[in-house]
Amino acid sequence: MARTPIPHWPGEMVDLGIQRVHVRSTPRDAAETAVYVHGLAGSATNWTDLMGELSGLVTGHAVDLPGAGYSPEPPDGDYSVDAHARIVTALIERVATGPVHLFGNSLGGAVSVRVAATRPELVRSLTLISPAMPDLLPRYGPARVALSTVPRLGEWAADRLTMLPAERRLGATMAMCYADVGRIHPDRLREAAEELRRRDGLPYSGAALINSARGIVAEYFRRGEANLWRQAATVDAPTLVIHGRHDRLVNPRMAARAGRTFPRVRLVLLPDAGHVAQMELPERVAREARLLIREALLAPVGE
């Protein structure tokens, strides 16, 4: 049996002006700051273990995006990638006096790319774990996401799912996101099931999931300068892109395009990881992230 996992980091509601969001933070023991952005149906707790691994190097702040975790729904009902990027930008400006080390997984990866491209002065380094970049030949998982965005069908499916026991739904999600579900500690499974039951009691939880999914799908068809791949080509910050070979949601072949697109990028393929490598193999992700952060800190100012 794996060692008992560390507790989730304490959180508090933070008023960003445009919205109040829930943020979990590590102790302010390091001069450098990191901001962590979770994926679809995730929350700040997706980063607990990686934040612990990096806590001696950076002070970490993981946000619950609007409608996720303990953050309330957005007042304007906007769950687009642009809206999430505005939240992350406001959080960076709130918690740091200089550029941060920005981490994003899946949807959070897409959001982080937009932040790094549109506000380069706020991002010292960029770590993307299975980022949900536009892919017009998506895998089975993203195809299901796209189907859930069909008007009325998505709402119907969300209502039907809540009729299933939380443990059953959680098992299906974990099987989709992990390469080896045996790596999940029973305490983490229990915590996740309790959280899912709490979410079931929130009147906006289904809408938050469906509309965030619609936000991702909209990015797949965006053209012009705001296309995420075109924005990726303008990212100044040194970038780390990590994919799991057994990712059932984002095809690892997207790493090749990332390597051709981001100007200053290093690619890492983890042969035994799935979609949430920061949760499945936090020590290995931390090792790669430390290399990137130290590289960014050694880079001459303005490079």
Contacts in CASP RR format, 6 or more apart in sequence:
PFRMAT RR
TARGET T0000
AUTHOR 0000-0000-0000
METHOD contacts of the structure
MODEL  1
MARTPIPHWPGEMVDLGIQRVHVRSTPRDAAETAVYVHGLAGSATNWTDL
MGELSGLVTGHAVDLPGAGYSPEPPDGDYSVDAHARIVTALIERVATGPV
HLFGNSLGGAVSVRVAATRPELVRSLTLISPAMPDLLPRYGPARVALSTV
PRLGEWAADRLTMLPAERRLGATMAMCYADVGRIHPDRLREAAEELRRRD
GLPYSGAALINSARGIVAEYFRRGEANLWRQAATVDAPTLVIHGRHDRLV
NPRMAARAGRTFPRVRLVLLPDAGHVAQMELPERVAREARLLIREALLAP
VGE
1 185 0 8 1.000
2 183 0 8 1.000
2 185 0 8 1.000
4 185 0 8 1.000
4 187 0 8 1.000
5 48 0 8 1.000
5 49 0 8 1.000
5 185 0 8 1.000
5 187 0 8 1.000
5 188 0 8 1.000
6 48 0 8 1.000
6 49 0 8 1.000
6 52 0 8 1.000
7 48 0 8 1.000
8 24 0 8 1.000
8 45 0 8 1.000
8 48 0 8 1.000
8 191 0 8 1.000
9 24 0 8 1.000
9 25 0 8 1.000
9 26 0 8 1.000
9 44 0 8 1.000
9 48 0 8 1.000
9 51 0 8 1.000
9 52 0 8 1.000
9 62 0 8 1.000
10 24 0 8 1.000
10 25 0 8 1.000
11 22 0 8 1.000
11 23 0 8 1.000
11 24 0 8 1.000
11 25 0 8 1.000
11 44 0 8 1.000
11 70 0 8 1.000
12 22 0 8 1.000
12 23 0 8 1.000
12 25 0 8 1.000
13 20 0 8 1.000
13 21 0 8 1.000
13 22 0 8 1.000
13 23 0 8 1.000
13 70 0 8 1.000
14 20 0 8 1.000
14 21 0 8 1.000
14 22 0 8 1.000
14 23 0 8 1.000
14 91 0 8 1.000
14 94 0 8 1.000
16 87 0 8 1.000
16 90 0 8 1.000
16 91 0 8 1.000
16 94 0 8 1.000
17 90 0 8 1.000
18 86 0 8 1.000
18 87 0 8 1.000
18 90 0 8 1.000
19 66 0 8 1.000
19 71 0 8 1.000
19 72 0 8 1.000
19 74 0 8 1.000
19 75 0 8 1.000
19 87 0 8 1.000
20 71 0 8 1.000
20 72 0 8 1.000
21 63 0 8 1.000
21 64 0 8 1.000
21 65 0 8 1.000
21 66 0 8 1.000
21 71 0 8 1.000
21 87 0 8 1.000
21 91 0 8 1.000
22 44 0 8 1.000
22 63 0 8 1.000
22 64 0 8 1.000
22 69 0 8 1.000
22 70 0 8 1.000
22 71 0 8 1.000
23 44 0 8 1.000
23 61 0 8 1.000
23 62 0 8 1.000
23 63 0 8 1.000
23 64 0 8 1.000
23 91 0 8 1.000
23 95 0 8 1.000
24 44 0 8 1.000
24 45 0 8 1.000
24 47 0 8 1.000
24 48 0 8 1.000
24 51 0 8 1.000
24 61 0 8 1.000
24 62 0 8 1.000
24 64 0 8 1.000
25 59 0 8 1.000
25 60 0 8 1.000
25 61 0 8 1.000
25 62 0 8 1.000
25 95 0 8 1.000
26 51 0 8 1.000
26 52 0 8 1.000
26 55 0 8 1.000
26 59 0 8 1.000
26 60 0 8 1.000
27 55 0 8 1.000
27 59 0 8 1.000
28 59 0 8 1.000
29 55 0 8 1.000
29 56 0 8 1.000
29 59 0 8 1.000
30 55 0 8 1.000
30 56 0 8 1.000
30 57 0 8 1.000
30 58 0 8 1.000
30 59 0 8 1.000
31 59 0 8 1.000
32 57 0 8 1.000
32 58 0 8 1.000
32 59 0 8 1.000
32 100 0 8 1.000
32 101 0 8 1.000
32 124 0 8 1.000
32 293 0 8 1.000
32 297 0 8 1.000
33 58 0 8 1.000
33 59 0 8 1.000
33 60 0 8 1.000
33 61 0 8 1.000
33 95 0 8 1.000
33 96 0 8 1.000
33 98 0 8 1.000
33 100 0 8 1.000
33 101 0 8 1.000
34 51 0 8 1.000
34 54 0 8 1.000
34 58 0 8 1.000
34 59 0 8 1.000
34 60 0 8 1.000
34 61 0 8 1.000
34 100 0 8 1.000
34 101 0 8 1.000
34 102 0 8 1.000
34 103 0 8 1.000
35 60 0 8 1.000
35 61 0 8 1.000
35 62 0 8 1.000
35 63 0 8 1.000
35 88 0 8 1.000
35 91 0 8 1.000
35 92 0 8 1.000
35 95 0 8 1.000
35 96 0 8 1.000
35 100 0 8 1.000
35 101 0 8 1.000
35 102 0 8 1.000
35 103 0 8 1.000
36 44 0 8 1.000
36 47 0 8 1.000
36 50 0 8 1.000
36 51 0 8 1.000
36 60 0 8 1.000
36 61 0 8 1.000
36 62 0 8 1.000
36 63 0 8 1.000
36 103 0 8 1.000
36 104 0 8 1.000
37 62 0 8 1.000
37 63 0 8 1.000
37 65 0 8 1.000
37 84 0 8 1.000
37 88 0 8 1.000
37 102 0 8 1.000
37 103 0 8 1.000
37 104 0 8 1.000
37 105 0 8 1.000
37 108 0 8 1.000
37 109 0 8 1.000
37 111 0 8 1.000
37 112 0 8 1.000
38 44 0 8 1.000
38 46 0 8 1.000
38 47 0 8 1.000
38 62 0 8 1.000
38 63 0 8 1.000
38 64 0 8 1.000
38 65 0 8 1.000
38 68 0 8 1.000
38 104 0 8 1.000
38 105 0 8 1.000
38 106 0 8 1.000
38 107 0 8 1.000
38 108 0 8 1.000
39 46 0 8 1.000
39 65 0 8 1.000
39 104 0 8 1.000
39 105 0 8 1.000
39 106 0 8 1.000
39 107 0 8 1.000
39 108 0 8 1.000
39 109 0 8 1.000
39 132 0 8 1.000
40 106 0 8 1.000
40 107 0 8 1.000
40 132 0 8 1.000
40 145 0 8 1.000
40 209 0 8 1.000
40 212 0 8 1.000
40 213 0 8 1.000
40 216 0 8 1.000
41 68 0 8 1.000
41 173 0 8 1.000
41 209 0 8 1.000
42 68 0 8 1.000
42 69 0 8 1.000
43 64 0 8 1.000
43 68 0 8 1.000
43 69 0 8 1.000
43 70 0 8 1.000
43 195 0 8 1.000
44 62 0 8 1.000
44 63 0 8 1.000
44 64 0 8 1.000
44 69 0 8 1.000
45 62 0 8 1.000
45 69 0 8 1.000
45 191 0 8 1.000
45 195 0 8 1.000
46 62 0 8 1.000
46 105 0 8 1.000
46 276 0 8 1.000
46 278 0 8 1.000
46 279 0 8 1.000
47 62 0 8 1.000
47 103 0 8 1.000
47 278 0 8 1.000
48 62 0 8 1.000
49 278 0 8 1.000
49 279 0 8 1.000
49 282 0 8 1.000
50 103 0 8 1.000
50 278 0 8 1.000
50 279 0 8 1.000
50 282 0 8 1.000
50 285 0 8 1.000
50 286 0 8 1.000
50 289 0 8 1.000
51 60 0 8 1.000
51 62 0 8 1.000
52 282 0 8 1.000
53 282 0 8 1.000
53 283 0 8 1.000
53 285 0 8 1.000
53 286 0 8 1.000
54 60 0 8 1.000
54 286 0 8 1.000
54 289 0 8 1.000
54 290 0 8 1.000
54 293 0 8 1.000
57 290 0 8 1.000
57 293 0 8 1.000
58 101 0 8 1.000
58 293 0 8 1.000
61 91 0 8 1.000
61 95 0 8 1.000
63 71 0 8 1.000
63 87 0 8 1.000
63 88 0 8 1.000
63 91 0 8 1.000
64 70 0 8 1.000
64 71 0 8 1.000
65 71 0 8 1.000
65 84 0 8 1.000
65 87 0 8 1.000
65 107 0 8 1.000
65 108 0 8 1.000
65 111 0 8 1.000
65 212 0 8 1.000
66 72 0 8 1.000
66 73 0 8 1.000
66 74 0 8 1.000
66 79 0 8 1.000
66 83 0 8 1.000
66 84 0 8 1.000
66 87 0 8 1.000
66 208 0 8 1.000
67 73 0 8 1.000
67 74 0 8 1.000
67 79 0 8 1.000
67 204 0 8 1.000
67 205 0 8 1.000
67 208 0 8 1.000
68 208 0 8 1.000
68 212 0 8 1.000
69 195 0 8 1.000
69 199 0 8 1.000
72 204 0 8 1.000
73 204 0 8 1.000
73 207 0 8 1.000
73 208 0 8 1.000
74 83 0 8 1.000
76 83 0 8 1.000
77 211 0 8 1.000
79 208 0 8 1.000
79 211 0 8 1.000
79 212 0 8 1.000
79 214 0 8 1.000
79 215 0 8 1.000
80 215 0 8 1.000
80 218 0 8 1.000
81 107 0 8 1.000
81 110 0 8 1.000
81 111 0 8 1.000
81 114 0 8 1.000
81 215 0 8 1.000
81 216 0 8 1.000
81 218 0 8 1.000
81 219 0 8 1.000
81 228 0 8 1.000
82 114 0 8 1.000
84 107 0 8 1.000
84 108 0 8 1.000
84 111 0 8 1.000
84 212 0 8 1.000
85 111 0 8 1.000
85 114 0 8 1.000
85 115 0 8 1.000
85 118 0 8 1.000
88 102 0 8 1.000
88 111 0 8 1.000
88 112 0 8 1.000
88 115 0 8 1.000
89 115 0 8 1.000
89 118 0 8 1.000
89 119 0 8 1.000
89 122 0 8 1.000
92 100 0 8 1.000
92 102 0 8 1.000
92 115 0 8 1.000
92 119 0 8 1.000
92 122 0 8 1.000
92 123 0 8 1.000
93 122 0 8 1.000
96 122 0 8 1.000
98 122 0 8 1.000
98 124 0 8 1.000
99 121 0 8 1.000
99 122 0 8 1.000
99 123 0 8 1.000
99 124 0 8 1.000
99 237 0 8 1.000
100 122 0 8 1.000
100 123 0 8 1.000
100 124 0 8 1.000
101 123 0 8 1.000
101 124 0 8 1.000
101 125 0 8 1.000
101 126 0 8 1.000
101 127 0 8 1.000
101 289 0 8 1.000
101 292 0 8 1.000
101 293 0 8 1.000
101 296 0 8 1.000
102 112 0 8 1.000
102 115 0 8 1.000
102 116 0 8 1.000
102 122 0 8 1.000
102 123 0 8 1.000
102 125 0 8 1.000
102 126 0 8 1.000
102 127 0 8 1.000
102 237 0 8 1.000
103 112 0 8 1.000
103 127 0 8 1.000
103 128 0 8 1.000
103 129 0 8 1.000
103 278 0 8 1.000
103 289 0 8 1.000
104 111 0 8 1.000
104 112 0 8 1.000
104 127 0 8 1.000
104 128 0 8 1.000
104 129 0 8 1.000
104 131 0 8 1.000
105 128 0 8 1.000
105 129 0 8 1.000
105 130 0 8 1.000
105 131 0 8 1.000
105 276 0 8 1.000
105 278 0 8 1.000
106 129 0 8 1.000
106 130 0 8 1.000
106 131 0 8 1.000
106 132 0 8 1.000
106 249 0 8 1.000
106 250 0 8 1.000
106 275 0 8 1.000
106 276 0 8 1.000
107 132 0 8 1.000
107 212 0 8 1.000
107 216 0 8 1.000
108 131 0 8 1.000
108 132 0 8 1.000
109 128 0 8 1.000
109 129 0 8 1.000
109 131 0 8 1.000
109 132 0 8 1.000
109 133 0 8 1.000
110 131 0 8 1.000
110 132 0 8 1.000
110 133 0 8 1.000
110 216 0 8 1.000
110 219 0 8 1.000
110 228 0 8 1.000
112 126 0 8 1.000
112 128 0 8 1.000
112 131 0 8 1.000
113 126 0 8 1.000
113 128 0 8 1.000
113 131 0 8 1.000
113 133 0 8 1.000
113 228 0 8 1.000
113 231 0 8 1.000
113 232 0 8 1.000
113 235 0 8 1.000
114 228 0 8 1.000
114 231 0 8 1.000
115 122 0 8 1.000
115 123 0 8 1.000
116 122 0 8 1.000
116 123 0 8 1.000
116 126 0 8 1.000
116 235 0 8 1.000
116 236 0 8 1.000
116 237 0 8 1.000
116 239 0 8 1.000
117 231 0 8 1.000
117 232 0 8 1.000
117 234 0 8 1.000
117 235 0 8 1.000
118 231 0 8 1.000
120 234 0 8 1.000
120 235 0 8 1.000
120 236 0 8 1.000
120 237 0 8 1.000
123 235 0 8 1.000
123 236 0 8 1.000
123 237 0 8 1.000
124 237 0 8 1.000
124 296 0 8 1.000
124 297 0 8 1.000
125 237 0 8 1.000
125 238 0 8 1.000
125 239 0 8 1.000
125 240 0 8 1.000
125 292 0 8 1.000
125 293 0 8 1.000
125 295 0 8 1.000
125 296 0 8 1.000
126 235 0 8 1.000
126 237 0 8 1.000
126 238 0 8 1.000
126 239 0 8 1.000
126 240 0 8 1.000
127 239 0 8 1.000
127 240 0 8 1.000
127 242 0 8 1.000
127 288 0 8 1.000
127 289 0 8 1.000
127 292 0 8 1.000
128 239 0 8 1.000
128 240 0 8 1.000
128 241 0 8 1.000
128 242 0 8 1.000
128 258 0 8 1.000
129 242 0 8 1.000
129 243 0 8 1.000
129 276 0 8 1.000
129 277 0 8 1.000
129 278 0 8 1.000
129 285 0 8 1.000
130 242 0 8 1.000
130 243 0 8 1.000
130 244 0 8 1.000
130 247 0 8 1.000
130 249 0 8 1.000
130 250 0 8 1.000
130 274 0 8 1.000
130 275 0 8 1.000
130 276 0 8 1.000
130 277 0 8 1.000
131 241 0 8 1.000
131 250 0 8 1.000
131 254 0 8 1.000
131 258 0 8 1.000
132 142 0 8 1.000
132 216 0 8 1.000
132 219 0 8 1.000
132 249 0 8 1.000
132 250 0 8 1.000
133 228 0 8 1.000
133 229 0 8 1.000
133 232 0 8 1.000
133 250 0 8 1.000
133 254 0 8 1.000
133 257 0 8 1.000
133 258 0 8 1.000
134 219 0 8 1.000
134 220 0 8 1.000
134 221 0 8 1.000
134 222 0 8 1.000
134 227 0 8 1.000
134 228 0 8 1.000
134 229 0 8 1.000
135 142 0 8 1.000
135 220 0 8 1.000
135 250 0 8 1.000
135 251 0 8 1.000
135 254 0 8 1.000
136 220 0 8 1.000
137 251 0 8 1.000
138 145 0 8 1.000
138 146 0 8 1.000
138 220 0 8 1.000
138 251 0 8 1.000
139 247 0 8 1.000
139 248 0 8 1.000
139 249 0 8 1.000
139 250 0 8 1.000
139 251 0 8 1.000
140 248 0 8 1.000
141 176 0 8 1.000
141 248 0 8 1.000
141 249 0 8 1.000
142 249 0 8 1.000
142 250 0 8 1.000
145 213 0 8 1.000
145 216 0 8 1.000
145 217 0 8 1.000
146 213 0 8 1.000
146 217 0 8 1.000
147 153 0 8 1.000
147 154 0 8 1.000
148 154 0 8 1.000
148 157 0 8 1.000
148 158 0 8 1.000
148 210 0 8 1.000
148 213 0 8 1.000
149 210 0 8 1.000
149 213 0 8 1.000
149 214 0 8 1.000
149 215 0 8 1.000
149 217 0 8 1.000
154 210 0 8 1.000
155 206 0 8 1.000
155 207 0 8 1.000
155 210 0 8 1.000
158 206 0 8 1.000
158 209 0 8 1.000
158 210 0 8 1.000
161 169 0 8 1.000
162 200 0 8 1.000
166 193 0 8 1.000
166 196 0 8 1.000
166 197 0 8 1.000
166 200 0 8 1.000
167 193 0 8 1.000
169 196 0 8 1.000
170 189 0 8 1.000
170 192 0 8 1.000
170 193 0 8 1.000
170 196 0 8 1.000
171 181 0 8 1.000
174 181 0 8 1.000
174 184 0 8 1.000
174 189 0 8 1.000
174 192 0 8 1.000
175 181 0 8 1.000
176 248 0 8 1.000
176 249 0 8 1.000
176 275 0 8 1.000
177 248 0 8 1.000
177 249 0 8 1.000
177 274 0 8 1.000
177 275 0 8 1.000
177 276 0 8 1.000
177 279 0 8 1.000
178 184 0 8 1.000
178 274 0 8 1.000
178 275 0 8 1.000
178 276 0 8 1.000
178 279 0 8 1.000
178 280 0 8 1.000
179 244 0 8 1.000
179 245 0 8 1.000
179 246 0 8 1.000
179 272 0 8 1.000
179 273 0 8 1.000
179 274 0 8 1.000
179 280 0 8 1.000
180 272 0 8 1.000
180 280 0 8 1.000
183 280 0 8 1.000
183 281 0 8 1.000
199 205 0 8 1.000
219 228 0 8 1.000
222 228 0 8 1.000
224 230 0 8 1.000
225 231 0 8 1.000
229 257 0 8 1.000
229 261 0 8 1.000
232 258 0 8 1.000
232 261 0 8 1.000
232 262 0 8 1.000
233 261 0 8 1.000
233 262 0 8 1.000
233 263 0 8 1.000
234 263 0 8 1.000
235 262 0 8 1.000
235 263 0 8 1.000
235 264 0 8 1.000
236 263 0 8 1.000
236 264 0 8 1.000
237 264 0 8 1.000
237 296 0 8 1.000
238 264 0 8 1.000
238 265 0 8 1.000
238 266 0 8 1.000
238 292 0 8 1.000
238 295 0 8 1.000
238 296 0 8 1.000
238 299 0 8 1.000
239 262 0 8 1.000
239 264 0 8 1.000
239 265 0 8 1.000
239 266 0 8 1.000
239 292 0 8 1.000
240 265 0 8 1.000
240 266 0 8 1.000
240 268 0 8 1.000
240 288 0 8 1.000
240 289 0 8 1.000
240 291 0 8 1.000
240 292 0 8 1.000
241 255 0 8 1.000
241 258 0 8 1.000
241 259 0 8 1.000
241 262 0 8 1.000
241 265 0 8 1.000
241 266 0 8 1.000
241 267 0 8 1.000
241 268 0 8 1.000
242 268 0 8 1.000
242 269 0 8 1.000
242 270 0 8 1.000
242 277 0 8 1.000
242 285 0 8 1.000
242 288 0 8 1.000
243 250 0 8 1.000
243 252 0 8 1.000
243 254 0 8 1.000
243 255 0 8 1.000
243 267 0 8 1.000
243 268 0 8 1.000
243 269 0 8 1.000
243 270 0 8 1.000
243 277 0 8 1.000
244 252 0 8 1.000
244 269 0 8 1.000
244 270 0 8 1.000
244 271 0 8 1.000
244 273 0 8 1.000
244 274 0 8 1.000
244 275 0 8 1.000
244 277 0 8 1.000
245 252 0 8 1.000
245 269 0 8 1.000
245 270 0 8 1.000
245 271 0 8 1.000
245 272 0 8 1.000
245 273 0 8 1.000
245 274 0 8 1.000
246 272 0 8 1.000
246 273 0 8 1.000
246 274 0 8 1.000
247 273 0 8 1.000
247 274 0 8 1.000
247 275 0 8 1.000
248 274 0 8 1.000
248 275 0 8 1.000
249 275 0 8 1.000
250 275 0 8 1.000
252 269 0 8 1.000
255 267 0 8 1.000
255 269 0 8 1.000
258 265 0 8 1.000
258 267 0 8 1.000
259 265 0 8 1.000
259 267 0 8 1.000
266 291 0 8 1.000
266 292 0 8 1.000
268 288 0 8 1.000
270 277 0 8 1.000
270 281 0 8 1.000
270 284 0 8 1.000
270 285 0 8 1.000
272 281 0 8 1.000
273 280 0 8 1.000
273 281 0 8 1.000
273 284 0 8 1.000
274 280 0 8 1.000
277 284 0 8 1.000
277 285 0 8 1.000
278 285 0 8 1.000
END
